[in-house]
Amino acid sequence: MNSETYIDLCFVKVASVNFSSEIDKLLSDLFKGARLNWYLDEKSIGGLDIVVAEVKGMSGWESEEETIEFIENHADDRLWKYLRGYQIYVYSEKRGCNTCGTH
């Protein structure tokens, strides 16, 4: 079953070179084979590099909990080192639409 999936991830690291490239590689490895795309926004503030990843697309996960479990079981240790926040929404066919909850 395919679900609309939206994931926002915030990564922080002491200022360095190519942080967004490193995050892109981590996400490519993590979501390999998934029909997800992402946009990365990088900023440097006060000696820190901040990358916000907006991930969206279709996935086989039916809930936010399933998505978190997948990430916990498959993510590289560096992802956990840099991750400072996340927000996940999964809209599964089983849940129904947001308006009536049945369609």
N, C-alpha and C positions, 0 to 999 in steps of 0.2 A: 504494500500500500504506500502511496506517495503522500507526503505531507508538505505543506508550505512551511519552510523553516527560515527563521530570522535569528541570527546570533550576532551580538555586539560584544567585542572583546577589547579590553584596554590593557596594553603592555607598557611597562616602564623599565628603563635601564639607564645607568649612568651614561652620559653622552659618549657616543662612539660613532664609528663610520658604518653606514649601510644597515642600520637597525631595521628599517622597513624591509629590506631584502631578506634579512634573516627571518623576520616574521612571515614573509611571503613563503619562504621555503618550508618553515614549520607547518604552516597551514596547508601547503601543497602535499606534504607528506601525510598529515593527519587526515585530510579529506580526499585522498587519492581515490578516484573512481566514483566519487559522489557527484551529484549534479548540483554543486554549490559553487557560487562565484563570490568574490570578495573585493572590496575596495579598501585601501589602506590610506589613512590620513596621518602623517607624521609631523610632529612639532618638537622643538627643542626649547625647554624652559628651565632656567636656573641650573644648568649643568646636567639636566636629565633629558633623555629622548623619550617621547611618548608616541606610541602608535595605537590608533584606534582602528580596529578591523570591523567592517560591516559585512557580514556573511549572510547570503540569502540564496534561496533556491529550493529545489525539491529534495526530500530525503525519505528514507524508509523509517525514520523514527516517528513514533506515535505520540510522544510526550516530551516535555522538557526534561523529565527524569531520565528517560532513555538516552537523550542527547548528552546529558551530563555523564551518564555511565559510560557511553562510548568514548567521550573525550578523556575521562579518567583512565580508561583502559588502554588507550592508543596514543596519547599525546607524549611527545618527547619531554624529558625532564626540563629542558630549557624553557619550554612553554610555561611550565608551572613556576619557574624561577622569575619570569618576567610578568606573568599575569597578575593584574591588580584589581580587575573587576570584570563582570560579564552580565549579560542580559540575554535570555533565550525565550523565544516564542515559537511554538510548533502548533500548526493548525492542521489537525488530522481529519480525514474524512469521517472517522468514527465519532468525533466530537460534534459534528454537525456545524452548521454555519453560525456565525456570531449573532445573527439576528434572531433566529428562532430556535437554534440548537438541535434541529432535526434534519435539515436538508444537507 
